[in-house]
Amino acid sequence: MLDILADVPDPRRAEGKLYKLPHVLLFSILAIVSGSDSYGQN
């Protein structure tokens, strides 16, 4: 999955790249699939 997401172009500035984009996308996808609907903690 990370190999597929690695092909997505990263529009962020260099200063904003604390984490690699494929990892951010993967964890975002996993959160949505697991039912998360907000950023805050419940």
PQR file with spaces between the fields and no chain letter, atoms N, CA, C, O and H, PARSE charges and radii, in Angstrom:
ATOM       1  N    MET     1       0.821   -1.194    0.000 -0.4000 1.5000
ATOM       2  CA   MET     1       0.000    0.000    0.000 -0.0000 2.0000
ATOM       3  C    MET     1       0.865    1.258    0.000  0.5500 1.7000
ATOM       4  O    MET     1       0.557    2.228   -0.693 -0.5500 1.4000
ATOM       5  N    LEU     2       1.949    1.241    0.779 -0.4000 1.5000
ATOM       6  CA   LEU     2       2.836    2.406    0.806 -0.0000 2.0000
ATOM       7  C    LEU     2       3.470    2.653   -0.560  0.5500 1.7000
ATOM       8  O    LEU     2       3.718    3.801   -0.930 -0.5500 1.4000
ATOM       9  H    LEU     2       2.199    0.453    1.342  0.4000 1.0000
ATOM      10  N    ASP     3       3.730    1.594   -1.302 -0.4000 1.5000
ATOM      11  CA   ASP     3       4.303    1.761   -2.641 -0.0000 2.0000
ATOM      12  C    ASP     3       3.343    2.499   -3.557  0.5500 1.7000
ATOM      13  O    ASP     3       3.763    3.332   -4.360 -0.5500 1.4000
ATOM      14  H    ASP     3       3.529    0.662   -1.001  0.4000 1.0000
ATOM      15  N    ILE     4       2.076    2.201   -3.445 -0.4000 1.5000
ATOM      16  CA   ILE     4       1.065    2.881   -4.261 -0.0000 2.0000
ATOM      17  C    ILE     4       0.960    4.344   -3.836  0.5500 1.7000
ATOM      18  O    ILE     4       0.925    5.236   -4.683 -0.5500 1.4000
ATOM      19  H    ILE     4       1.735    1.524   -2.793  0.4000 1.0000
ATOM      20  N    LEU     5       0.909    4.590   -2.539 -0.4000 1.5000
ATOM      21  CA   LEU     5       0.779    5.955   -2.035 -0.0000 2.0000
ATOM      22  C    LEU     5       2.032    6.789   -2.286  0.5500 1.7000
ATOM      23  O    LEU     5       1.959    8.018   -2.301 -0.5500 1.4000
ATOM      24  H    LEU     5       0.937    3.865   -1.850  0.4000 1.0000
ATOM      25  N    ALA     6       3.171    6.146   -2.480 -0.4000 1.5000
ATOM      26  CA   ALA     6       4.413    6.868   -2.757 -0.0000 2.0000
ATOM      27  C    ALA     6       4.369    7.583   -4.100  0.5500 1.7000
ATOM      28  O    ALA     6       5.154    8.502   -4.335 -0.5500 1.4000
ATOM      29  H    ALA     6       3.230    5.148   -2.467  0.4000 1.0000
ATOM      30  N    ASP     7       3.465    7.175   -4.985 -0.4000 1.5000
ATOM      31  CA   ASP     7       3.338    7.813   -6.297 -0.0000 2.0000
ATOM      32  C    ASP     7       2.522    9.102   -6.256  0.5500 1.7000
ATOM      33  O    ASP     7       2.486    9.837   -7.243 -0.5500 1.4000
ATOM      34  H    ASP     7       2.827    6.429   -4.794  0.4000 1.0000
ATOM      35  N    VAL     8       1.871    9.386   -5.135 -0.4000 1.5000
ATOM      36  CA   VAL     8       1.071   10.605   -5.006 -0.0000 2.0000
ATOM      37  C    VAL     8       2.025   11.786   -4.821  0.5500 1.7000
ATOM      38  O    VAL     8       2.870   11.757   -3.927 -0.5500 1.4000
ATOM      39  H    VAL     8       1.901    8.789   -4.334  0.4000 1.0000
ATOM      40  N    PRO     9       1.903   12.827   -5.654 -0.5600 1.5000
ATOM      41  CA   PRO     9       2.792   13.988   -5.502  0.2800 2.0000
ATOM      42  C    PRO     9       2.522   14.729   -4.190  0.5500 1.7000
ATOM      43  O    PRO     9       1.374   14.867   -3.768 -0.5500 1.4000
ATOM      44  N    ASP    10       3.575   15.193   -3.567 -0.4000 1.5000
ATOM      45  CA   ASP    10       3.479   15.882   -2.281 -0.0000 2.0000
ATOM      46  C    ASP    10       3.468   17.394   -2.513  0.5500 1.7000
ATOM      47  O    ASP    10       4.485   17.956   -2.920 -0.5500 1.4000
ATOM      48  H    ASP    10       4.507   15.081   -3.910  0.4000 1.0000
ATOM      49  N    PRO    11       2.333   18.068   -2.261 -0.5600 1.5000
ATOM      50  CA   PRO    11       2.249   19.509   -2.512  0.2800 2.0000
ATOM      51  C    PRO    11       2.777   20.380   -1.367  0.5500 1.7000
ATOM      52  O    PRO    11       2.775   21.607   -1.470 -0.5500 1.4000
ATOM      53  N    ARG    12       3.224   19.754   -0.284 -0.4000 1.5000
ATOM      54  CA   ARG    12       3.645   20.527    0.888 -0.0000 2.0000
ATOM      55  C    ARG    12       5.005   21.175    0.675  0.5500 1.7000
ATOM      56  O    ARG    12       5.838   20.682   -0.085 -0.5500 1.4000
ATOM      57  H    ARG    12       3.225   18.757   -0.201  0.4000 1.0000
ATOM      58  N    ARG    13       5.213   22.317    1.382 -0.4000 1.5000
ATOM      59  CA   ARG    13       6.527   22.966    1.371 -0.0000 2.0000
ATOM      60  C    ARG    13       7.504   22.092    2.152  0.5500 1.7000
ATOM      61  O    ARG    13       7.087   21.253    2.951 -0.5500 1.4000
ATOM      62  H    ARG    13       4.537   22.718    2.000  0.4000 1.0000
ATOM      63  N    ALA    14       8.779   22.281    1.927 -0.4000 1.5000
ATOM      64  CA   ALA    14       9.808   21.480    2.604 -0.0000 2.0000
ATOM      65  C    ALA    14       9.719   21.626    4.125  0.5500 1.7000
ATOM      66  O    ALA    14       9.984   20.670    4.854 -0.5500 1.4000
ATOM      67  H    ALA    14       9.118   22.962    1.277  0.4000 1.0000
ATOM      68  N    GLU    15       9.347   22.821    4.610 -0.4000 1.5000
ATOM      69  CA   GLU    15       9.271   23.055    6.053 -0.0000 2.0000
ATOM      70  C    GLU    15       8.138   22.261    6.695  0.5500 1.7000
ATOM      71  O    GLU    15       8.172   21.996    7.896 -0.5500 1.4000
ATOM      72  H    GLU    15       9.131   23.598    4.019  0.4000 1.0000
ATOM      73  N    GLY    16       7.141   21.880    5.908 -0.4000 1.5000
ATOM      74  CA   GLY    16       5.987   21.191    6.456 -0.0000 2.0000
ATOM      75  C    GLY    16       6.065   19.684    6.389  0.5500 1.7000
ATOM      76  O    GLY    16       5.062   19.004    6.606 -0.5500 1.4000
ATOM      77  H    GLY    16       7.114   22.095    4.932  0.4000 1.0000
ATOM      78  N    LYS    17       7.219   19.153    6.097 -0.4000 1.5000
ATOM      79  CA   LYS    17       7.347   17.709    5.898 -0.0000 2.0000
ATOM      80  C    LYS    17       7.965   17.023    7.112  0.5500 1.7000
ATOM      81  O    LYS    17       9.098   16.542    7.060 -0.5500 1.4000
ATOM      82  H    LYS    17       8.034   19.705    5.921  0.4000 1.0000
ATOM      83  N    LEU    18       7.213   16.984    8.195 -0.4000 1.5000
ATOM      84  CA   LEU    18       7.681   16.271    9.381 -0.0000 2.0000
ATOM      85  C    LEU    18       7.573   14.765    9.161  0.5500 1.7000
ATOM      86  O    LEU    18       8.437   13.998    9.587 -0.5500 1.4000
ATOM      87  H    LEU    18       6.293   17.374    8.238  0.4000 1.0000
ATOM      88  N    TYR    19       6.495   14.352    8.486 -0.4000 1.5000
ATOM      89  CA   TYR    19       6.270   12.937    8.186 -0.0000 2.0000
ATOM      90  C    TYR    19       6.170   12.763    6.678  0.5500 1.7000
ATOM      91  O    TYR    19       5.754   13.678    5.968 -0.5500 1.4000
ATOM      92  H    TYR    19       5.793   14.975    8.140  0.4000 1.0000
ATOM      93  N    LYS    20       6.547   11.599    6.194 -0.4000 1.5000
ATOM      94  CA   LYS    20       6.450   11.314    4.766 -0.0000 2.0000
ATOM      95  C    LYS    20       4.980   11.205    4.371  0.5500 1.7000
ATOM      96  O    LYS    20       4.169   10.636    5.101 -0.5500 1.4000
ATOM      97  H    LYS    20       6.885   10.855    6.770  0.4000 1.0000
ATOM      98  N    LEU    21       4.652   11.756    3.209 -0.4000 1.5000
ATOM      99  CA   LEU    21       3.265   11.795    2.758 -0.0000 2.0000
ATOM     100  C    LEU    21       2.620   10.417    2.669  0.5500 1.7000
ATOM     101  O    LEU    21       1.471   10.279    3.089 -0.5500 1.4000
ATOM     102  H    LEU    21       5.311   12.218    2.615  0.4000 1.0000
ATOM     103  N    PRO    22       3.289    9.386    2.146 -0.5600 1.5000
ATOM     104  CA   PRO    22       2.631    8.073    2.092  0.2800 2.0000
ATOM     105  C    PRO    22       2.177    7.580    3.463  0.5500 1.7000
ATOM     106  O    PRO    22       1.128    6.946    3.577 -0.5500 1.4000
ATOM     107  N    HIS    23       2.954    7.864    4.496 -0.4000 1.5000
ATOM     108  CA   HIS    23       2.569    7.446    5.844 -0.0000 2.0000
ATOM     109  C    HIS    23       1.363    8.239    6.336  0.5500 1.7000
ATOM     110  O    HIS    23       0.457    7.673    6.948 -0.5500 1.4000
ATOM     111  H    HIS    23       3.806    8.379    4.403  0.4000 1.0000
ATOM     112  N    VAL    24       1.346    9.536    6.075 -0.4000 1.5000
ATOM     113  CA   VAL    24       0.202   10.365    6.476 -0.0000 2.0000
ATOM     114  C    VAL    24      -1.064    9.869    5.787  0.5500 1.7000
ATOM     115  O    VAL    24      -2.112    9.744    6.420 -0.5500 1.4000
ATOM     116  H    VAL    24       2.082    9.995    5.578  0.4000 1.0000
ATOM     117  N    LEU    25      -0.967    9.588    4.493 -0.4000 1.5000
ATOM     118  CA   LEU    25      -2.127    9.116    3.743 -0.0000 2.0000
ATOM     119  C    LEU    25      -2.590    7.751    4.239  0.5500 1.7000
ATOM     120  O    LEU    25      -3.789    7.518    4.391 -0.5500 1.4000
ATOM     121  H    LEU    25      -0.116    9.689    3.978  0.4000 1.0000
ATOM     122  N    LEU    26      -1.646    6.851    4.492 -0.4000 1.5000
ATOM     123  CA   LEU    26      -2.007    5.510    4.954 -0.0000 2.0000
ATOM     124  C    LEU    26      -2.740    5.563    6.292  0.5500 1.7000
ATOM     125  O    LEU    26      -3.779    4.923    6.457 -0.5500 1.4000
ATOM     126  H    LEU    26      -0.672    7.041    4.369  0.4000 1.0000
ATOM     127  N    PHE    27      -2.204    6.320    7.246 -0.4000 1.5000
ATOM     128  CA   PHE    27      -2.859    6.394    8.553 -0.0000 2.0000
ATOM     129  C    PHE    27      -4.197    7.116    8.466  0.5500 1.7000
ATOM     130  O    PHE    27      -5.113    6.813    9.229 -0.5500 1.4000
ATOM     131  H    PHE    27      -1.359    6.840    7.112  0.4000 1.0000
ATOM     132  N    SER    28      -4.318    8.063    7.549 -0.4000 1.5000
ATOM     133  CA   SER    28      -5.613    8.726    7.338 -0.0000 2.0000
ATOM     134  C    SER    28      -6.633    7.741    6.795  0.5500 1.7000
ATOM     135  O    SER    28      -7.778    7.716    7.246 -0.5500 1.4000
ATOM     136  H    SER    28      -3.574    8.310    6.928  0.4000 1.0000
ATOM     137  N    ILE    29      -6.226    6.937    5.835 -0.4000 1.5000
ATOM     138  CA   ILE    29      -7.116    5.918    5.262 -0.0000 2.0000
ATOM     139  C    ILE    29      -7.522    4.910    6.335  0.5500 1.7000
ATOM     140  O    ILE    29      -8.696    4.555    6.442 -0.5500 1.4000
ATOM     141  H    ILE    29      -5.296    6.958    5.468  0.4000 1.0000
ATOM     142  N    LEU    30      -6.557    4.450    7.125 -0.4000 1.5000
ATOM     143  CA   LEU    30      -6.859    3.481    8.181 -0.0000 2.0000
ATOM     144  C    LEU    30      -7.818    4.061    9.219  0.5500 1.7000
ATOM     145  O    LEU    30      -8.697    3.354    9.712 -0.5500 1.4000
ATOM     146  H    LEU    30      -5.604    4.738    7.038  0.4000 1.0000
ATOM     147  N    ALA    31      -7.658    5.330    9.550 -0.4000 1.5000
ATOM     148  CA   ALA    31      -8.553    5.964   10.518 -0.0000 2.0000
ATOM     149  C    ALA    31      -9.973    6.036    9.977  0.5500 1.7000
ATOM     150  O    ALA    31     -10.930    5.766   10.703 -0.5500 1.4000
ATOM     151  H    ALA    31      -6.944    5.905    9.149  0.4000 1.0000
ATOM     152  N    ILE    32     -10.114    6.398    8.711 -0.4000 1.5000
ATOM     153  CA   ILE    32     -11.447    6.493    8.106 -0.0000 2.0000
ATOM     154  C    ILE    32     -12.097    5.121    8.032  0.5500 1.7000
ATOM     155  O    ILE    32     -13.280    4.977    8.344 -0.5500 1.4000
ATOM     156  H    ILE    32      -9.337    6.618    8.121  0.4000 1.0000
ATOM     157  N    VAL    33     -11.339    4.118    7.625 -0.4000 1.5000
ATOM     158  CA   VAL    33     -11.872    2.758    7.503 -0.0000 2.0000
ATOM     159  C    VAL    33     -12.302    2.217    8.871  0.5500 1.7000
ATOM     160  O    VAL    33     -13.263    1.455    8.968 -0.5500 1.4000
ATOM     161  H    VAL    33     -10.379    4.235    7.372  0.4000 1.0000
ATOM     162  N    SER    34     -11.587    2.613    9.919 -0.4000 1.5000
ATOM     163  CA   SER    34     -11.924    2.115   11.256 -0.0000 2.0000
ATOM     164  C    SER    34     -13.061    2.901   11.913  0.5500 1.7000
ATOM     165  O    SER    34     -13.453    2.596   13.039 -0.5500 1.4000
ATOM     166  H    SER    34     -10.806    3.233    9.840  0.4000 1.0000
ATOM     167  N    GLY    35     -13.588    3.905   11.217 -0.4000 1.5000
ATOM     168  CA   GLY    35     -14.764    4.601   11.713 -0.0000 2.0000
ATOM     169  C    GLY    35     -14.530    5.971   12.310  0.5500 1.7000
ATOM     170  O    GLY    35     -15.468    6.581   12.823 -0.5500 1.4000
ATOM     171  H    GLY    35     -13.270    4.152   10.302  0.4000 1.0000
ATOM     172  N    SER    36     -13.323    6.466   12.259 -0.4000 1.5000
ATOM     173  CA   SER    36     -13.059    7.798   12.797 -0.0000 2.0000
ATOM     174  C    SER    36     -13.748    8.844   11.931  0.5500 1.7000
ATOM     175  O    SER    36     -13.723    8.762   10.703 -0.5500 1.4000
ATOM     176  H    SER    36     -12.562    5.970   11.842  0.4000 1.0000
ATOM     177  N    ASP    37     -14.365    9.829   12.584 -0.4000 1.5000
ATOM     178  CA   ASP    37     -15.015   10.879   11.814 -0.0000 2.0000
ATOM     179  C    ASP    37     -14.601   12.278   12.256  0.5500 1.7000
ATOM     180  O    ASP    37     -15.159   13.272   11.792 -0.5500 1.4000
ATOM     181  H    ASP    37     -14.385    9.896   13.582  0.4000 1.0000
ATOM     182  N    SER    38     -13.613   12.352   13.161 -0.4000 1.5000
ATOM     183  CA   SER    38     -13.104   13.656   13.571 -0.0000 2.0000
ATOM     184  C    SER    38     -11.665   13.501   14.052  0.5500 1.7000
ATOM     185  O    SER    38     -11.194   12.396   14.320 -0.5500 1.4000
ATOM     186  H    SER    38     -13.160   11.545   13.539  0.4000 1.0000
ATOM     187  N    TYR    39     -10.985   14.634   14.152 -0.4000 1.5000
ATOM     188  CA   TYR    39      -9.594   14.629   14.588 -0.0000 2.0000
ATOM     189  C    TYR    39      -9.478   14.541   16.106  0.5500 1.7000
ATOM     190  O    TYR    39      -8.526   13.956   16.623 -0.5500 1.4000
ATOM     191  H    TYR    39     -11.368   15.531   13.934  0.4000 1.0000
ATOM     192  N    GLY    40     -10.428   15.112   16.814 -0.4000 1.5000
ATOM     193  CA   GLY    40     -10.373   15.177   18.273 -0.0000 2.0000
ATOM     194  C    GLY    40     -10.582   13.831   18.936  0.5500 1.7000
ATOM     195  O    GLY    40     -11.118   12.898   18.338 -0.5500 1.4000
ATOM     196  H    GLY    40     -11.201   15.587   16.395  0.4000 1.0000
ATOM     197  N    GLN    41     -10.149   13.750   20.182 -0.4000 1.5000
ATOM     198  CA   GLN    41     -10.341   12.526   20.955 -0.0000 2.0000
ATOM     199  C    GLN    41     -11.717   12.538   21.597  0.5500 1.7000
ATOM     200  O    GLN    41     -12.196   13.585   22.032 -0.5500 1.4000
ATOM     201  H    GLN    41      -9.714   14.508   20.668  0.4000 1.0000
ATOM     202  N    ASN    42     -12.340   11.396   21.654 -0.4000 1.5000
ATOM     203  CA   ASN    42     -13.670   11.281   22.276 -0.0000 2.0000
ATOM     204  C    ASN    42     -13.558   10.615   23.620  0.5500 1.7000
ATOM     205  O    ASN    42     -14.565   10.427   24.301 -0.5500 1.4000
ATOM     206  H    ASN    42     -11.950   10.545   21.301  0.4000 1.0000
